[in-house]
Amino acid sequence: MEIFEQVKAILVEQFFRDEDAINMDASFVDDLGVESLDFVELLLALEDEFDLIISDEEAEKIHTVGDVVMFIEERQKV
């Protein structure tokens, strides 16, 4: 399963977001209504799913679904 589809599945399953609203340009806050606590839970779910660590500094740079997909792709290349 590609990374985008995995991220999308997490958003749909854990946060009850509309699958049709999730695309690479979707902002977690503006488009998907993810609040700060939800965002932290999302990051934890992503860390578990992809076996990686997202630092606070890195998390501050993540604003869209595309940002998180690119972050994960970069970490998997290492």
C-alpha positions as CSV (number, residue, x, y, z in Angstrom):
1,M,0.0,0.0,0.0
2,E,1.4,3.4,-0.9
3,I,2.2,5.9,1.8
4,F,-0.6,8.3,0.9
5,E,-3.2,5.5,1.1
6,Q,-1.8,4.4,4.5
7,V,-2.0,8.0,5.9
8,K,-5.5,8.4,4.5
9,A,-6.6,5.1,6.1
10,I,-5.3,6.4,9.5
11,L,-7.2,9.7,9.1
12,V,-10.4,7.9,8.2
13,E,-10.2,5.1,10.8
14,Q,-8.9,7.0,13.8
15,F,-10.2,10.5,13.2
16,F,-13.4,9.8,11.3
17,R,-12.4,12.1,8.5
18,D,-14.3,12.0,5.1
19,E,-12.2,10.0,2.7
20,D,-13.2,12.3,-0.2
21,A,-11.8,15.3,1.7
22,I,-8.3,13.8,2.0
23,N,-5.9,14.6,-0.7
24,M,-2.2,15.7,-0.9
25,D,-3.1,19.4,-0.6
26,A,-5.5,19.0,2.3
27,S,-4.5,21.1,5.3
28,F,-4.8,19.2,8.6
29,V,-6.2,22.3,10.4
30,D,-8.1,24.2,7.7
31,D,-9.5,21.3,5.5
32,L,-9.7,18.3,7.9
33,G,-10.3,20.1,11.1
34,V,-7.6,18.4,13.0
35,E,-7.0,20.1,16.4
36,S,-3.7,20.2,18.2
37,L,-4.4,17.1,20.4
38,D,-5.7,15.2,17.4
39,F,-2.5,16.2,15.5
40,V,-0.3,14.8,18.3
41,E,-2.4,11.6,18.2
42,L,-2.0,11.5,14.4
43,L,1.8,11.8,14.7
44,L,1.9,9.0,17.2
45,A,-0.1,6.8,14.9
46,L,2.2,7.6,12.0
47,E,5.3,6.9,14.1
48,D,3.8,3.5,15.0
49,E,2.6,2.7,11.4
50,F,5.9,3.7,9.7
51,D,8.3,2.8,12.5
52,L,9.8,6.3,12.7
53,I,10.2,9.2,15.1
54,I,8.9,12.7,14.3
55,S,10.6,15.4,16.3
56,D,8.8,18.5,17.5
57,E,10.8,20.6,15.0
58,E,9.9,18.3,12.2
59,A,6.2,18.3,13.3
60,E,6.1,22.1,13.1
61,K,6.8,21.8,9.4
62,I,4.0,19.4,8.7
63,H,0.8,21.3,7.6
64,T,-0.7,19.1,4.8
65,V,-1.2,15.5,4.0
66,G,1.4,16.0,1.3
67,D,3.9,17.3,3.8
68,V,3.6,14.1,6.0
69,V,3.7,11.8,2.9
70,M,7.0,13.5,1.7
71,F,8.4,13.4,5.2
72,I,7.8,9.6,5.5
73,E,9.1,9.0,1.9
74,E,12.3,10.8,2.8
75,R,12.8,8.8,6.0
76,Q,12.2,5.5,4.3
77,K,15.0,6.3,1.8
78,V,17.5,6.5,4.6
